[in-house]
């Protein structure tokens, strides 16, 4: 269910990255303006990460995620409707920026609260794999969204793509609210044997949770959490290059058609779908032998090292097939490392999993805001090679950070 939530969340955020190819000429929007619209989503997403995570810790994931999904559907539907209500290029630009900001604020609950669900429902030895399923939801959505939206907008117009994809969000809100519970012992289909495997009895858990909950100030003073968050900024910078600009790059630079570009853009995300659970599995296996931080460190360094080097190769190579292959493995490497970040956030924060995950993801979004704002300017002034090379540099910087600092700074967190 959390994987399905991540799937729907990514459909709502990525649809505009494909529809933008027809939106821009239709509404007279420039790439710079579209970059600002992309950034407005990320600003709302960043501001509400920690509040959404804390809300999930306080009132529970069931209500938090259901309300969030309703807002996703409403904002997505209005994105298709807005141009019929406004006249003038500036009005359309401002209206889209506001809608995307609100969508970002609502989507802020997705991963911090999803991480809290995994904290509530899975034993510690399986949480990296649990987070992998959540991340696999996002990568599978990215694989589906590009071909689906490109096909829809060529047949029905770009506005209809938003009407159609909003249905996913409304449906997910209803299914989640009807079937989900905050804890496994509240669910009608969880047996006593299952519950014993997952968690201690609820009474003991609740008293311990009250005793361990920390203020946001205390969490922000934790150097381990701050290091994790700062290293995650590289993830945001690189990830949102792929999320918002991959389709446009394939159409404009690699000269794929609008429809074929949508299908080609799905291939890196299919690779990510395979690599994500593999990364979670490897992280859990290494963690079982050498400790959770050591497991995360190995997976992150491998994934980000490959991602950065192959993105640079994709930008430089002339052959289209080779470029697409390198992009596939680059995105796959990025997602191979994702579960390790989220499992580490839960490990370091325990009963504050939602808030700590929100802190980490906020840092990642700051990196994403930087990339969505900077990339179009880099492309305009220096070209796509320079822009993609900046993403490769961010990935390699994250690799060196974990190599040089990670083992020493996080060593004290190995005690459970």
Backbone torsions as a table, in degrees:
resi	resn	phi	psi	omega
1	UNK	NA	-40.9	177.8
2	UNK	-66.6	-37.1	174.5
3	UNK	-62.1	-39.3	177.2
4	UNK	-65.9	-37.6	177.1
5	UNK	-62.7	-43.9	178.1
6	UNK	-64.1	-37.2	176.9
7	UNK	-58.3	-52.6	-177.4
8	UNK	-64.4	-40.2	178.5
9	UNK	-57.1	-44.2	-177.3
10	UNK	-72.5	-31.9	175.1
11	UNK	-60.7	-43.1	-178.4
12	UNK	-66.5	-34.2	-176.7
13	UNK	-86.2	-28.0	-174.4
14	UNK	-92.0	-16.8	-176.5
15	UNK	-57.4	-36.9	-177.2
16	UNK	-70.3	-26.3	-179.1
17	UNK	-67.3	-27.5	175.5
18	UNK	-88.4	-46.7	-179.6
19	UNK	-62.0	-23.3	-178.5
20	UNK	-57.9	-29.2	-177.8
21	UNK	-61.5	-32.7	175.1
22	UNK	-99.0	-26.3	178.1
23	UNK	-62.9	-43.0	-173.9
24	UNK	-60.4	-51.8	178.1
25	UNK	-69.2	-33.6	-178.2
26	UNK	-65.6	-38.8	-175.6
27	UNK	-105.2	0.8	179.7
28	UNK	71.5	30.8	179.4
29	UNK	-92.8	141.7	177.5
30	UNK	-91.9	168.0	175.3
31	UNK	-62.0	-36.4	178.6
32	UNK	-62.9	-44.9	177.6
33	UNK	-64.2	-40.7	178.4
34	UNK	-64.9	-36.3	175.1
35	UNK	-61.1	-38.3	177.5
36	UNK	-68.1	-35.4	176.8
37	UNK	-66.0	-43.2	174.8
38	UNK	-58.8	-42.8	-177.8
39	UNK	-66.9	-32.4	179.9
40	UNK	-63.3	-36.1	173.1
41	UNK	-59.1	-47.2	-175.4
42	UNK	-69.2	-31.5	177.4
43	UNK	-64.7	-48.5	176.2
44	UNK	-61.5	-39.4	179.1
45	UNK	-62.2	-40.4	-178.3
46	UNK	-72.3	-45.3	-174.9
47	UNK	-60.8	-36.1	-171.7
48	UNK	-101.0	7.2	178.3
49	UNK	-58.7	-56.2	-176.4
50	UNK	-68.2	-46.2	175.8
51	UNK	-57.6	-40.2	179.0
52	UNK	-66.6	-41.7	177.8
53	UNK	-63.0	-42.7	177.8
54	UNK	-66.0	-36.5	177.2
55	UNK	-62.6	-40.7	176.6
56	UNK	-64.1	-36.8	175.9
57	UNK	-65.3	-34.0	-170.7
58	UNK	-88.5	-55.7	-176.2
59	UNK	-98.7	-8.8	176.3
60	UNK	101.4	155.3	-177.4
61	UNK	-69.1	-27.2	-172.6
62	UNK	-61.2	-54.9	-178.5
63	UNK	-71.8	-39.6	-176.4
64	UNK	-59.9	-49.2	-176.8
65	UNK	-73.9	-31.7	179.0
66	UNK	-65.5	-45.6	178.8
67	UNK	-65.7	-39.8	179.0
68	UNK	-58.8	-45.4	-177.5
69	UNK	-65.9	-35.6	175.3
70	UNK	-60.4	-41.1	177.8
71	UNK	-66.7	-36.9	177.0
72	UNK	-57.5	-48.1	-177.9
73	UNK	-61.7	-43.4	-178.7
74	UNK	-63.8	-45.2	-178.1
75	UNK	-68.0	-36.7	179.1
76	UNK	-67.6	-43.8	177.9
77	UNK	-60.1	-44.0	-179.3
78	UNK	-67.2	-26.2	177.3
79	UNK	-62.9	-36.9	175.5
80	UNK	-75.3	-31.9	-176.1
81	UNK	-81.4	-28.6	-169.8
82	UNK	-54.2	-46.6	-176.9
83	UNK	-60.6	-22.7	177.8
84	UNK	-76.9	-17.5	-177.1
85	UNK	-99.1	-20.2	-175.3
86	UNK	-116.5	151.5	177.9
87	UNK	-124.9	135.7	177.7
88	UNK	104.4	140.5	-177.0
89	UNK	-60.9	-42.8	-178.2
90	UNK	-66.2	-39.5	179.7
91	UNK	-61.6	-43.6	178.7
92	UNK	-63.0	-44.5	179.8
93	UNK	-60.0	-48.4	-179.0
94	UNK	-64.7	-41.2	-179.3
95	UNK	-64.2	-44.0	177.5
96	UNK	-63.0	-40.1	180.0
97	UNK	-61.3	-40.9	179.8
98	UNK	-67.6	-46.2	-179.9
99	UNK	-61.8	-41.4	-179.6
100	UNK	-70.0	-32.1	175.7
101	UNK	-62.2	-47.3	-179.6
102	UNK	-65.4	-40.0	176.8
103	UNK	-60.4	-43.7	178.1
104	UNK	-61.2	-41.9	178.9
105	UNK	-61.3	-40.5	-180.0
106	UNK	-71.2	-37.3	-179.5
107	UNK	-74.7	-10.7	179.6
108	UNK	-59.0	-23.8	-179.2
109	UNK	-74.5	-20.6	-166.9
110	UNK	-53.5	-61.8	-171.5
111	UNK	-85.6	-40.5	175.3
112	UNK	-61.0	-44.3	-179.6
113	UNK	-74.3	-34.6	173.6
114	UNK	-61.2	-39.1	176.4
115	UNK	-63.5	-35.8	176.6
116	UNK	-65.9	-38.6	176.5
117	UNK	-59.3	-45.6	179.7
118	UNK	-63.9	-38.8	176.0
119	UNK	-60.0	-39.6	-177.7
120	UNK	-76.2	-31.3	-167.3
121	UNK	-106.4	-14.1	-173.4
122	UNK	-123.5	142.8	175.3
123	UNK	-67.0	154.5	-176.1
124	UNK	-54.6	-33.5	-175.7
125	UNK	-70.3	-9.4	-176.7
126	UNK	-122.8	12.3	-172.4
127	UNK	-75.7	-30.2	175.2
128	UNK	-64.4	-42.0	177.5
129	UNK	-66.2	-38.6	176.2
130	UNK	-60.4	-45.5	176.3
131	UNK	-64.6	-30.6	177.6
132	UNK	-62.5	-38.5	177.7
133	UNK	-65.0	-37.3	176.6
134	UNK	-63.9	-46.0	179.9
135	UNK	-67.8	-32.3	177.0
136	UNK	-63.9	-31.2	175.0
137	UNK	-60.6	-42.1	-179.6
138	UNK	-70.3	-41.4	-179.1
139	UNK	-69.3	-35.5	177.5
140	UNK	-68.4	-35.1	175.8
141	UNK	-64.6	-41.4	178.2
142	UNK	-62.8	-34.9	178.0
143	UNK	-68.1	-36.6	-176.3
144	UNK	-82.7	-36.3	-169.5
145	UNK	-64.3	-45.4	-176.2
146	UNK	-60.3	-53.1	178.9
147	UNK	-66.6	-37.0	-179.2
148	UNK	-64.2	-49.7	-176.4
149	UNK	-69.3	-39.5	178.3
150	UNK	-63.4	-40.1	177.8
151	UNK	-64.9	-45.1	-179.2
152	UNK	-64.4	-43.6	-173.9
153	UNK	-72.4	-26.8	176.2
154	UNK	-73.9	-25.7	-178.9
155	UNK	-99.6	-33.3	-173.8
156	UNK	-120.9	-5.6	-175.9
157	UNK	95.5	154.2	-174.8
158	UNK	-67.1	-29.0	-179.8
159	UNK	-63.1	-39.2	-177.1
160	UNK	-65.0	-25.3	179.4
161	UNK	-63.0	-34.3	179.7
162	UNK	-74.9	-38.0	176.4
163	UNK	-61.3	-44.7	-176.6
164	UNK	-66.0	-47.9	-175.1
165	UNK	-71.7	-21.4	177.6
166	UNK	-64.6	-25.8	-179.3
167	UNK	-61.2	-36.3	179.3
168	UNK	-58.5	-42.3	-177.1
169	UNK	-67.9	-45.0	179.0
170	UNK	-62.6	-41.0	178.8
171	UNK	-65.2	-40.6	-179.3
172	UNK	-65.4	-38.6	178.8
173	UNK	-60.1	-44.0	-178.6
174	UNK	-66.8	-45.9	-178.7
175	UNK	-64.3	-43.7	-178.9
176	UNK	-62.7	-47.6	-177.0
177	UNK	-65.3	-33.0	-178.6
178	UNK	-75.6	-37.6	-169.5
179	UNK	-107.8	-25.9	-171.8
180	UNK	-82.9	155.6	170.2
181	UNK	-134.1	161.4	-178.0
182	UNK	-69.4	-37.1	-177.0
183	UNK	-132.4	154.0	-177.7
184	UNK	-63.5	-30.3	-178.4
185	UNK	-75.6	-3.4	175.2
186	UNK	-95.3	-7.8	-173.8
187	UNK	-92.4	136.7	-174.4
188	UNK	-68.5	-19.6	-176.2
189	UNK	-102.4	7.4	178.9
190	UNK	-95.7	122.9	-178.2
191	UNK	-83.7	168.6	178.5
192	UNK	-63.0	-37.8	179.5
193	UNK	-65.7	-41.2	176.5
194	UNK	-61.9	-45.2	-177.9
195	UNK	-62.4	-39.5	178.8
196	UNK	-63.5	-36.5	178.7
197	UNK	-67.6	-38.5	-173.3
198	UNK	-81.4	-52.8	-169.7
199	UNK	-143.5	169.2	168.7
200	UNK	-77.4	167.4	179.9
201	UNK	-55.6	150.7	-173.0
202	UNK	-60.6	-37.6	-177.0
203	UNK	-60.5	-45.1	179.8
204	UNK	-68.0	-40.1	-179.4
205	UNK	-61.6	-44.2	-176.4
206	UNK	-63.9	-42.7	-180.0
207	UNK	-65.8	-37.6	178.4
208	UNK	-69.3	-35.9	-179.2
209	UNK	-63.6	-41.3	179.0
210	UNK	-63.0	-37.6	-177.8
211	UNK	-73.6	-28.1	-174.3
212	UNK	-96.9	-11.9	-176.6
213	UNK	-65.6	131.8	-176.5
214	UNK	-114.1	155.9	176.5
215	UNK	-73.5	162.5	178.1
216	UNK	-63.8	-34.3	179.2
217	UNK	-62.4	-42.7	178.9
218	UNK	-63.6	-42.6	178.7
219	UNK	-63.2	-40.1	-178.5
220	UNK	-71.1	-17.5	176.3
221	UNK	-87.6	-8.4	-179.1
222	UNK	-76.8	113.8	-175.0
223	UNK	-66.2	-29.9	177.7
224	UNK	-64.5	-45.5	178.8
225	UNK	-66.2	-38.4	179.0
226	UNK	-65.4	-41.2	177.1
227	UNK	-62.2	-44.4	179.2
228	UNK	-59.3	-44.4	-178.7
229	UNK	-65.0	-43.7	-178.5
230	UNK	-64.7	-39.0	178.4
231	UNK	-67.7	-25.9	-178.3
232	UNK	-77.0	-13.7	175.3
233	UNK	-61.0	-33.9	177.9
234	UNK	-62.6	-39.2	177.8
235	UNK	-58.6	-46.2	-178.3
236	UNK	-64.2	-42.6	-179.6
237	UNK	-59.3	-46.1	-177.4
238	UNK	-75.0	-45.5	-175.7
239	UNK	-58.0	-44.8	-173.3
240	UNK	-78.3	-11.3	165.2
241	UNK	-64.0	-45.6	178.8
242	UNK	-68.7	-42.6	-175.2
243	UNK	-63.3	-46.0	-171.0
244	UNK	-101.3	-22.6	-171.3
245	UNK	-119.6	-7.7	-176.3
246	UNK	-60.9	-48.6	-177.8
247	UNK	-61.3	-45.5	-179.8
248	UNK	-63.3	-39.9	177.7
249	UNK	-61.5	-44.5	-178.2
250	UNK	-65.2	-36.6	-179.2
251	UNK	-76.6	-45.1	-172.3
252	UNK	-85.3	-34.3	-175.9
253	UNK	-99.6	-46.9	-178.3
254	UNK	-88.7	-1.3	170.0
255	UNK	62.3	35.2	170.7
256	UNK	-81.7	151.2	175.9
257	UNK	-68.5	167.2	-179.9
258	UNK	-57.5	-45.1	-178.1
259	UNK	-72.6	-48.0	-179.0
260	UNK	-66.1	-34.5	177.2
261	UNK	-60.3	-35.3	177.8
262	UNK	-64.1	-41.7	179.2
263	UNK	-71.4	-39.7	178.3
264	UNK	-64.8	-38.4	-179.9
265	UNK	-64.4	-19.9	179.4
266	UNK	-78.4	-22.3	-173.3
267	UNK	-62.8	-44.5	177.1
268	UNK	-59.9	-33.0	-178.1
269	UNK	-76.7	-28.9	172.4
270	UNK	-65.7	-40.3	174.8
271	UNK	-59.8	-42.5	178.8
272	UNK	-63.0	-35.8	179.5
273	UNK	-60.9	-35.6	177.7
274	UNK	-76.6	-40.6	-173.8
275	UNK	-75.3	-27.0	-175.4
276	UNK	-64.3	-55.8	177.8
277	UNK	-63.6	-30.5	176.5
278	UNK	-63.0	-42.5	177.8
279	UNK	-63.6	-40.4	177.2
280	UNK	-64.6	-42.0	178.9
281	UNK	-62.9	-47.7	-179.3
282	UNK	-62.7	-42.2	179.7
283	UNK	-60.4	-45.2	179.4
284	UNK	-63.7	-38.9	-178.4
285	UNK	-69.1	-44.7	178.0
286	UNK	-66.0	-39.1	-179.5
287	UNK	-62.1	-36.7	-179.8
288	UNK	-63.4	-28.7	-177.2
289	UNK	-96.6	-35.9	-170.4
290	UNK	-121.6	-2.3	-177.9
291	UNK	106.5	153.2	-172.2
292	UNK	-67.6	-38.3	-179.9
293	UNK	-69.1	-39.4	177.8
294	UNK	-62.7	-39.6	177.4
295	UNK	-63.7	-45.4	179.3
296	UNK	-63.3	-42.5	-177.7
297	UNK	-61.1	-44.1	-179.6
298	UNK	-63.9	-44.5	-177.3
299	UNK	-68.6	-41.7	-178.7
300	UNK	-66.9	-43.6	-179.6
301	UNK	-63.8	-42.0	179.1
302	UNK	-65.6	-48.7	-176.7
303	UNK	-63.7	-46.6	-176.5
304	UNK	-74.0	-33.5	175.8
305	UNK	-61.0	-47.9	177.1
306	UNK	-62.9	-43.3	-176.9
307	UNK	-60.5	-47.1	-178.3
308	UNK	-65.6	-46.3	-177.6
309	UNK	-64.7	-39.5	-176.9
310	UNK	-79.3	-26.7	172.6
311	UNK	-65.4	-41.4	176.9
312	UNK	-62.6	-41.5	177.7
313	UNK	-63.7	-40.5	179.5
314	UNK	-63.5	-35.9	-179.3
315	UNK	-71.6	-30.2	-173.1
316	UNK	-92.9	-28.8	-172.8
317	UNK	-73.5	145.3	-179.2
318	UNK	-86.2	-34.5	-176.8
319	UNK	-68.1	127.4	-176.7
320	UNK	-64.5	-43.0	-178.6
321	UNK	-63.4	-42.2	179.1
322	UNK	-65.2	-38.8	178.6
323	UNK	-63.6	-44.0	179.0
324	UNK	-64.6	-41.2	177.7
325	UNK	-61.1	-42.9	178.7
326	UNK	-66.0	-38.7	176.9
327	UNK	-63.4	-39.1	179.3
328	UNK	-60.1	-49.4	-177.8
329	UNK	-70.6	-31.4	177.5
330	UNK	-63.1	-47.9	177.2
331	UNK	-66.0	-38.9	177.8
332	UNK	-60.1	-42.4	177.7
333	UNK	-63.4	-40.1	177.7
334	UNK	-60.0	-44.6	-178.1
335	UNK	-78.4	-24.4	172.7
336	UNK	-58.0	-35.1	-177.7
337	UNK	-85.6	-19.6	-172.6
338	UNK	-55.4	-49.5	-177.0
339	UNK	-58.4	-31.3	-178.6
340	UNK	-65.7	-38.3	177.3
341	UNK	-61.8	-48.9	-174.6
342	UNK	-71.0	-37.9	175.7
343	UNK	-63.6	-35.9	178.2
344	UNK	-67.1	-39.9	178.1
345	UNK	-60.6	-43.3	178.5
346	UNK	-66.6	-41.6	-179.9
347	UNK	-61.5	-42.9	-177.1
348	UNK	-73.2	-28.3	-170.9
349	UNK	-107.7	-21.1	179.4
350	UNK	54.2	-110.4	-174.5
351	UNK	-73.0	-3.4	176.6
352	UNK	-107.4	31.0	-172.2
353	UNK	-59.4	-41.4	-178.7
354	UNK	-64.1	-48.6	-178.3
355	UNK	-66.4	-44.0	-179.0
356	UNK	-66.5	-39.4	175.9
357	UNK	-63.2	-36.0	176.6
358	UNK	-64.5	-40.0	177.4
359	UNK	-61.7	-47.3	-179.7
360	UNK	-62.1	-45.6	-176.9
361	UNK	-69.5	-30.7	174.9
362	UNK	-59.3	-44.7	178.3
363	UNK	-61.4	-40.2	177.1
364	UNK	-62.6	-38.1	-179.3
365	UNK	-70.4	-34.1	174.5
366	UNK	-57.5	-42.5	174.0
367	UNK	-62.4	-38.1	178.1
368	UNK	-66.7	-40.1	176.7
369	UNK	-61.2	-41.3	178.1
370	UNK	-60.7	-45.1	-176.1
371	UNK	-69.5	-41.8	-178.7
372	UNK	-67.2	-27.1	178.2
373	UNK	-83.8	-39.1	-173.1
374	UNK	-83.0	-37.7	-173.6
375	UNK	-55.9	-49.6	-179.8
376	UNK	-62.7	-33.2	176.8
377	UNK	-67.9	-42.3	176.4
378	UNK	-61.6	-43.4	-179.6
379	UNK	-61.7	-43.9	-178.3
380	UNK	-63.6	-40.9	-172.0
381	UNK	-96.3	-29.5	-173.4
382	UNK	-127.3	-15.4	179.1
383	UNK	100.6	168.3	-175.7
384	UNK	-68.6	-31.6	179.8
385	UNK	-60.1	-45.4	179.4
386	UNK	-65.1	-42.0	-177.9
387	UNK	-63.4	-47.3	-179.9
388	UNK	-69.2	-31.3	177.1
389	UNK	-63.6	-31.8	177.0
390	UNK	-65.0	-35.0	175.3
391	UNK	-67.4	-40.6	176.6
392	UNK	-61.5	-40.4	179.1
393	UNK	-63.6	-38.3	178.6
394	UNK	-63.8	-42.3	179.7
395	UNK	-64.1	-44.4	-179.1
396	UNK	-67.9	-34.5	176.4
397	UNK	-62.3	-39.9	177.5
398	UNK	-64.1	-40.4	178.8
399	UNK	-60.0	-46.8	-179.7
400	UNK	-68.1	-33.0	179.3
401	UNK	-62.5	-45.1	179.3
402	UNK	-70.0	-31.7	177.9
403	UNK	-69.0	-43.4	-172.6
404	UNK	-85.3	-35.0	-169.9
405	UNK	-116.0	-33.5	-168.4
406	UNK	-55.3	-46.7	-174.9
407	UNK	-64.1	-42.5	-176.7
408	UNK	-73.8	-46.3	-173.1
409	UNK	-71.1	-30.5	-175.9
410	UNK	-101.2	4.4	-175.9
411	UNK	-59.7	-38.3	-175.5
412	UNK	-69.6	-14.8	-176.6
413	UNK	-84.8	-0.3	-176.9
414	UNK	-69.2	-23.2	177.8
415	UNK	-68.4	132.5	-176.9
416	UNK	-97.4	NA	NA
